[in-house]
Amino acid sequence: MSRIDTTLAALKKQGRRALIPYVTAGFPFTDVTVELMHGMVAGGADVIELGVPFSDPSADGLVIQKAGEKALAAGIGMVQVLEMVRQFRTQDSSTPVVLMGYANPVEAYDIRHGADSFIIHAATAGVDGVLIVDYPPEECVQFAKKLRAHNMDLIFLLAPTSTDARMKQVAEVASGYVYYVSLKGVTGAGTLDIGAVEAMLPRIRRHISVPVGVGFGIRDAATARAISKVADAVVIGSKIIQLIERQPRDQVAPVARDFLRGIRAALD
């Protein structure tokens, strides 16, 4: 079992929901990410999604786009992201870390370092899962097998527009959890329709056996609690980026920690 499987199974046994915060690696300061990750764990994070900066983030809204642009301008790429995970692992051997991003940085890494280098180096660094927005499930069978051989999960997005056929394709290769994008559009956009999420999740679970996390549009404790009644995990990203983007460096981790403590208390 992967660290993600172990973590989510333990939470399920306790009757609790997973809290999964997202932050962009290298934002808002290049040297704060590891400290920020530890702060989020202290705030109650069960899994961390770490965004890999990319120049054309098609699924991300303006908040995360700007975070990625700032990180890229500061020289943050896949090499630096893997090093951040490696440093995090020196003090935390149990909290799962998922890299979230796009195909280009992964493929560019392999071109530069050799075939399958990304998978090998990610596993060595302590990565537990990968969510690549623009990798369709039908083209990921071998990639998923190679990840699982290194105890890493391949995580997919599902959307309100996902068909039953697409869910079946995802079910064939997904592991760890799936991430249900509760809104049409990009991250940080729109107002969450909790009723629509409640209606969609049973349909997803007819096809998907792994846990289902819900994200996009979750910005406060009340919404997180409402979503937790139907989902296995709650994912929060844009709100955290907004909270930390103007903080002095020494306040970045405490601000994220304190925000997540409020969410954790609501979920529990």
Secondary structure as UniProt FT lines:
FT   HELIX           3..14
FT   STRAND          18..24
FT   TURN            25..26
FT   TURN            30..31
FT   HELIX           33..42
FT   TURN            43..44
FT   STRAND          48..51
FT   TURN            58..59
FT   HELIX           62..73
FT   TURN            74..75
FT   HELIX           78..89
FT   TURN            90..91
FT   STRAND          97..101
FT   HELIX           103..113
FT   TURN            115..116
FT   HELIX           117..125
FT   STRAND          129..132
FT   TURN            133..134
FT   HELIX           137..139
FT   HELIX           141..149
FT   TURN            150..151
FT   STRAND          153..155
FT   STRAND          157..158
FT   TURN            160..161
FT   HELIX           164..173
FT   STRAND          178..181
FT   TURN            187..188
FT   HELIX           194..205
FT   TURN            206..207
FT   STRAND          212..215
FT   HELIX           221..228
FT   TURN            229..230
FT   STRAND          233..236
FT   HELIX           238..244
FT   TURN            245..246
FT   HELIX           249..267
//
